[in-house]
């Protein structure tokens, strides 16, 4: 977009920049260290009418790039009354100059000048709030659809401030609210560095305060922010002061994918923040104990954050430890904590990876057996703040060689790309499994490291026989998959024999006859209906996967749905699926298989699909893994008691 057009969109001025002029601080008469926001002392008018307003705070450099616009659009989509944008820059000084801040077509601005602190930005917006409730939302925090409504709904008789669980971009918890470890120290982020699954259990739990610049409250209760460039301290004081004014609590609201995209912790000394914390000198807080008890955890002794050591206001770290009940269950092997590690990216980037679906199905199966499970994506395989809680680290080996866990039982399950796995990698693990029986046998013989065959699986709760999907009437031959930057052989051969073909997947544009490519993505919950609707489902394998007996996960899903699947030859596949999967070795064989189709009765197909689902469910695979881990851990304990050193 041209720069002039961008200015019009952002409501940006073309006027001469104005300085951020320091103002005297009426509290002490001394020269200020930074520009002071006079709006800090402004009273809030009583709200009138129904609904809610939204204050969008945004740092000045990001404001110039339009970082506030998604937050404004989300507020409008949620039905906000007033949307007030307030710009701040914690690095502002007496000589700082900025263009005037002007309103956009869908929002007003709190003031035409840039505030010197986040608290000042909120204070500047307070006089413009007229609805009963308000959501304060910094533009660096990305909220999912529906977040405003869930936050506002959480406000009740005791819940005065609603705090979303905020994640880092690697899908670890940045904060599930904050707790007070010591009266004069900064608050500590609860569950910092934990997998997101841990925070999901904390819905409605009371914490001491917030420490992320996003929350909801009643407008009349919104306190006056303190003046400090340390945004975490400003948020903590504002949320706690607001809750105290309402004689209520700050409560945690898990909303799923709430991400903060920028650094929040300031790396400089701020005496204003230090002074602001003294109000809690004699205050106690047991919210960490109460909150962690939901997870069977207890708070350990607080320690100082080792990151940013020169910073005077170092954040305490409250490390969660296992309580007596959890330790006893783990010692007996009844309830272990599993970290399932995958190569997929965190967040939306990894949503369409097969590893993601596989991991979540396996996690559900393990949970059904009484286990605790978290899923770690490629950026969270190392979790210094929480990995000590893991009993088992299960790597689903695909593209990445993953660092082993320093203290857990390490389990490797090779489900794809076996040529990438080296003997040295295998030797790091306590237990080894492979979805290719041929490869597992050859590897065991070659390395002396036992590698147990364990095929891929399906979830029969989703993939089971049933009615076809009305969205796919008359579907004949179907293929779902990406091109992998090649013209995949089974699709190429189907085109060659003139099959009535429908293809879904990325990268097929320009490779297929008109009308064959039906879309780039099929949601996982829509796949069973598509498989049931097709007369024939096509499948193929990478060359190394086919050679070593690694059966595609699609075979299990489609066969369990009652479909007839045609695939390339793989050792053992013909006997495994009770006739639901048939192989071809030439174009002529494919032509004949497509012509013949499935001549079994509907009742037989249903029975066959149910049998495949029962024999190859994720629960069956999870039982194998759990039994092996229990045996291994029991053996390790016996070796330790006997004086042996565990490998």
N, C-alpha and C positions, 0 to 999 in steps of 0.2 A: 504494500500500500504506500502511496506517496506520502511524504512527511506532512504536507498540508492536510491531506485527508485524514491522517492519523490524529492530527491536532483537533480536527472537527469532531472526530469520534470520541476522543477523550475529553472534549471540552477544554482543551489546552489553550492558553492565551498566547497572544503574540506581543503582549505589553512588555515594558522594560522590567527586568527582575527587581525585586525588592529585597532589602537585607532582612535577616532574622535578628532584629534589634534586641539586645538584652534589656530586661526591665528590672527594677529594684525588687528584691524579695521583701515583702512587708513583714515577714516573720522575724528577721534579725537585723535588717538595715544594712547588711554587708553587701559588698559587690558580689553578684552571682557568678557561679562557675560556668553557667550555661544559660541560654535564653529561658526565661520563666514564662509559663502559661498562666495568664491571669484568669483563664476560664477554670482553673482548678478550684476556685472559691465560689463558683456559680451554683446557686441552688437549682434543684430539678423541679420543674412545675409538675403539679399533680396531673397524671394522665387522664385523658378524657376519651370516652368511646371504647370500642372493643378492638381486638387485634393486637398486633405487635409491630414494633419498629426494628430496624437493623442498623447498627453502627458498623461500618466497614472501615477499619483502620488499615493504613498502607504506608509503607516506608516511601520516602520521597523519590529515591532513584527508581524504585519499582513502579511508582505512580506514573512516571513519565513513559513507561513501557506498557501501560494499561493493565497492570497486574490486578487492579481492583475490579475490573469489568466482569470477570466470571463470578465474583462474590456478589456484585450488584445484581447480575442476571439471576443468580440463584435465589437471592432475597425476593426479587420480583416474582419469580416463578412460584415461590412458597406463599405468596400473598401478603407480603409485608406492606405496612402502611407507609411510613416515611423510611427512606433509605438514605442515611447520612454518611458521606465519605469524609474521613478526617485523615489528613496527611501528616506524617511526623518523620523526623530524622534524628536519631539519637547521637549522631555525629555532628549535629549543628553547633555552630559557634557564633560569637559576635560578628564575625566577618562573613558568615555564610549568606549567600544570596540565592533566591529561588524565584522562578516565575510565579505570579499570583495563581492561586488554586481556584478554578472556576467549576461551576456545576455542569453536569451532563444532562442529557435529555431525560434520563430515568433516575436521577438522584440529585440531592442537594449536597452542598459542602458545609462542613462545620464552621470553617473560617477561611478567609482568603489567603492566610499565611500558613506557613509550615510550623507545626508544633515541634518543640524540642525533645519531647519524650512521648512514649506510647500512652502513658497516663494522661498527659496533656491533651493528646488527640481525643481520648475518650471524654475527658472533661469538657472539651470544646463542643462536643456533640450533645451533651446532656440537655441543654436548654431547648433543643429542637425535638425532643422526644415527647410525644403526646399519647401514645398507646399504653395500655396497662402493662405490657411486657416488652422486653427488649432482648435481642440477640446481639452480642458483641462478637464480631468476627474479623480477625485479622486476615488480610488477603494472602498471607503466606500459608494459611491453613486451608486445605481443600476439603469441603464438605460434600458428602454424597447427596443424592436426591432424597428428600424427606427428612433431612437432618434437623432443619429448623423446627418442624412439627414435633419430632421426638424429644428434642431438648425442652421445648415449651411444655409438652405434656408431662414431663418429669417434675415440673415445679408444683409443689403441693404444700400441705400444712407445715411439714417439717423441712421439706426440700426447698431451700431458698435460692440456691444456685445450682444449675445443671451443667456438668462438665463433660464434654465428649472425651472418650479415650482417643488419644492422638498417636499416630504411628510415624516412624521414620520411613523413608522411601524404600528401605530394605525389609519392610513389613514387620519390624520389631516395634515394641511399645516405646514411644518417647515419654508418655506420661499417662497414667490412669488416675489423674489427680495428684495431689501432693500431700505429704505428711510432714509434721514438725518434729525433727530429730532433736533439736536443741533450740532453746528460746531465742538466742541471738544469732543463729546461723540461718542461711537461706533454707527454704523448704527443700525437701527431697522428692524427686519424681517417683511415685509409686509404680512398681513393676518396670522400671526403666530397663531396657535391654531384654525383656522377656518376649517370648513368642506371643502373637496376638491372641491365641487361644486362651492364655491365662487370664487376660483382661476380660474376656467374654463372660466370665463367671462373676464379675463384680457389679453387675447392673443394680443400681439403687443403693449401693453401699456408701456410707458417709466417709468423707476424707476431710483433712484439715482445711485445704484450700485448693485452688487451681494454680497451675503454673504455665499454662499455655493460653495465649491470647484469644480464646474462644469460649464463650459461655452464654447462658441465658439466665435471666432473672426478672423479677418484677421491677418495673421502672421506678416506682416509688421507693424501693429499697436500695437502688443503685447508689453506692457510697461515693464520696469524693476521692478520686485517685491521689496517691502520694506522688511526690515529684522525685523521680530518679531515672537515670538513663538505663538502669538495669531492668529490662522488661519483665523478667521472671519475678523479681521482687515486687514490681508494680502490680502484676497480675495476682500474685499471692495476697498482697495487702488488700487489693480491691475486692477480690472474691471473698476473703475471710471477713473483711469489714462489712460487706454487703450481707453476708449470712448472719453476722452478729447483730446487725441493725434489725433484721427480721426475726431474730431469736430462732434461727433455723440452721440447716446444715448445707454443706456443699456435697452434692451427690454425683456419682459416676454414672455415665450413660454410654455404654458401648454402642457405637453406630456403624461398625464395620470399617470400611476404608476411609478413614479420616487421616490425611497425610499433612505433615508440615515439610515444606520444601526448602526452607532456609535455616541457617544456624540461629539459635535463640540466645544461647549463653554468651554474655558479654565477657570479653577478655581484658578487662581493665578495672582498676579500683574505682569505687564510687562511694564516697562517704554518705551521700544521701540515702543510698540503699542500706548501708550499715546502720544509719540512724533510724531508718524506717523499721528495721527488724527489732529494735529494742523494745517495742511495745509488747512483744511476746516473751520478754525475759523470764517472767514468772509463770508462764502458761504451760500446761502439760497437754499431751495429745496421745491417745491410745488408738487412733484410727488405723494405724498400720497393723496393729495386732488384730483388730476386729476384721479388717478387710482381708488380710492374708489367711485368717482362719477359714475363710470360705474355700481356700485351695488346700487346706491341710498344711499350711506353711506358718512359720513364725518369723518375726523380724530379727535379723542378726544385729550385732553391734554396729552402729553407724561408723563409716569411715569417710575420709575426704576423697573427693573425686581426684584421681591422679592426672586427669587431663587438664591442661592449662595451669600448671603448678604456680606460675608467678602471680596468678590472680588472687587478690586478697579475699574476695567473697567466694571461696570455693564451695561448691555444692556438696552437701553430705550425700552419701550413697547408703541407702538402707537395703541391704542384701537379704533376700528371702531365703530362709533355711527350712529344711523339712522338719515338721513337727513329729512328736513321738509316734502318733498313729501311722503316719506315712512311712516312717522308718521301719516299723514293725511289719507292715504289709509288704514293703520292698524286700526285707530280709527273708520273708517267707516265700517270695516270688509271686505273691497273689496279685499285687497291683504295682506294676513297674511303670516308669515314665519313659516313653519312647520318643526319640527325635527321629522322624522320617525325613531324610535329606534327599532333595531332588535338584536337578540341574536347571529347572525352569526359573525364569526371572520372577521376582515378586510382583504383586499388583497386576494390573490389566495386561501387561506385556506377556505374562506367563499363562493367561487364562486358557489359551487354546493349545497349550502343550499337552501331549498325551501323558507326560509324567505327572502333571498337575492332577488330572482326573484319577490316574492310577493311585497316587499317594493319598488322595482324600478317600477313595473307596477302601483302601487298605487301612487307613486310620479308623474309619467307621467300623470295620470288621474287628480290629484290635480292641476298640472301645466296647464292642458288644461282648468281648471276652473279659471285661473288667479292667482293661488297661487304660492308662492315661497317655494321650498321644498329642504331639505337636508336629507341625510340618514346617521344615526349614528350607527356604529357597536358596539359590546359589550365593546370595549375599549374606546369608545368616547362618552358614554352617559353623561359624565360630561366634559364640555369644558369651563374652567374658563375664557379663553380669548375671547370667542365669544357667549356663551350661552345666554347672555343678549339680543341678537338680536332676539331670538326665541319668537314667539307669541303663538305657539301651540306645545306641546310635545306629540306625538302620539306613544304609546308603542304597538308594535305588540307582544303580550305576547305569548311566546313559552316556552323555557326552563328557562329563567332567570327572577327573580324579579328585576325590574329596579328602581333605585332611581328616584323619581319624580323631575320635574324641579322646581327650587326655585321661579320662577316668571311667567311662562307661564301657559296657560290653559292646564291641564293635562288630556289626553284622553287615556283610556285603551281599546284595542280591543283584546280579548282573541281568538286566532285562533287555538290553540292546547294545549294539556296537561292541561286540566282544573283542574285536581286533585291537581296540584301544587299551585293553586291560593287560597289564604286565605281571609277571610272577612277583616282582617286588611289591606291587600294589596288593596282590592277594595275601602276601605274607604279613601285612599290617593288621589283618582282621582276625578276630577270634572265631568267627563262623562265616562260611562262604556258601552262597547258593547261586544257581544260574538257571535262567528260563530256557536254556538250550541243553537238553540232555547229552547230545553228541559232544558239545564243547565241554560240559562238565566232566564227562568221563575222560576225555583226552587231557584236560587240564590237570585233573587229579593224578593221572598216570605220569604226566610230564614233570610236574612240580613236587609231587608228594604231599601237596596241600589239599586235603579233602574238600571237594566242591560238590555240593549236593544238588541234584536236579530239582527245580521248583518252577513249574510252568507259570505263565501269566494267568490271569483270572478274569472273572466278570462279576457284576453285581446283579443277581437274579431278582432283586427287588425292583430294578429298573428294566433290565434286559430279560424279558420273559415273553412267552407266546401271548398273543392277544389280538385285538382288532387292528386292522390296518389304519394308517393315518389318512383321513379324508383329504388332507392337503396333497396327497400323492396318488390320485386315482389312475389306475392302469399303468402303474410304474413297472417296467419290465426288468431292465438290467441296470443296476446302480453301482456307483463307485464313489466313496467319500475319502478324500485325501489330497494333500498338496502334490505339486509336480515334483518336488525335491530337485528342481532345476534340470529335470530330465523328462522325456516322454515315457512315462512309466510303462513297462512292457505289457501288463495286463490290459491297460487302457488302449495302448497302441494296437494290440492284437484284437481287442473287441471292435475297434473301429475298422480294422482290416476285414473282419468277417461280416461287417454290416449289422452289428447288434443294434437293437433299439435301446440306445445307451443314454443315461443321465449321469452327469458328473458334478459333484460339489467339491470345492477346494480352491486354494490360492494358486495362482500362477498358470492357469490353463487358458487364459485369454489368448486367442490367436492360434492355438494348437489343435482345436477340435472343430468338427463340422458345426455349422449353424444350429443352434437350438440344443446342443448337447450339454453345454456348461450351464448349470442351473443356479449356481451361487457359489460364494467363496467360503461360507462357513455354515455348518449345521450345529445348533446348540446341542450340548450333550443330552439334555432331557428330551430332545426331539429325535435322537437317533433310533431308539427302539421302534418308534412308529414307522420311521422310514424303512428300517430293515424288514419289518413285518409286511410292508406294502410292496416290496420289490419281489418279483418272481425269482430273480437271481441277484446275489450281492457278490461283487468282485473284490479280490484282495491280492496283494503281492508282498514281497519281502525284499529288503536289501540282500545283496549276494552273500555277504558273510552271515547274515541272520538265517537265510535258507540253508546254507551249507552246514551250519552248526546246530540246526534244530530249534532256533528261536522262533516260536510261533507268534504271529502278530496278535496283539490284543483284540483286533477287529474280528478275528476268527471266533473267539470266545463270545464276544458281545452279540454278533450276528447269529451264531448258531444257537445261543441261549434264547434268542428272540423268536426262534422257529424258522429262520431263513435257510435257504440253500445257498452255500458259499462255494464259489469256484476260485481256486488259488493256484499259484505256482507250486511245484513239488518241494516238500520239506520232509525230512525223515520223520516217520511216525505219525504224520497228520492224518493219513487215511483211516487208521484204526481208532483214533482218539475221540472222534465226534459222532460216532454211531451213524455214519452216512450223511451227516449234515454238511460236511466239507468234502469237496471232490477236487482232484488236481488234474492239471493238463500240462502236457509237455510240448505241444505243437499247436499251430493255428487251427489245424484240422480237428484236433481233439477239442479245442475250445468251441469251435463251431458246433460240434456234435453235442457237447454238454449243454450249451445254451439252447440248442434246439429241443433237447429232451426235457430239460427242466427237472422239476421235482415231481415224481409220479406217486409219491406216498400220499396217503389220505390226510385230511386235516387233523384227525385225531392222532395219527402217528406223528405228525410234525409237532403237535403240541407236546406229546409225551417225550419226544426226542429233545425238544428245547428245554423242558423241565429237567430232564436227566442231565443234560450238559450243564445247566445252571447249578444243579445240586452238586455235581462232581467237581466243578471248577469254580466255585464261588471264592470270593476273597476271604470269607470266613474260614474255609478249608485251608487256604494258604496261611492265614494268620495263626491257625492252630498249630501248623507245622513249625512256624517261626517261634511261637511262644514256647512250645515244648522244647525246642532246641536251646533256646536262651536259658530256660530254667535248668536244663541239664548242665549247660556250660557254667552257669553261675554257681550251681551246687558243687560242681567239680572244683571250681576256683576256690570256694570257701574251704573245701576239704584240703586242697593243696596248701592253702595259707595256714590252716591249723596244723598241718603236718610239717611246717617249716619250709615248704617249697616256695620258690619265687614264681609268681604268676608271669606267664609269657606276655 
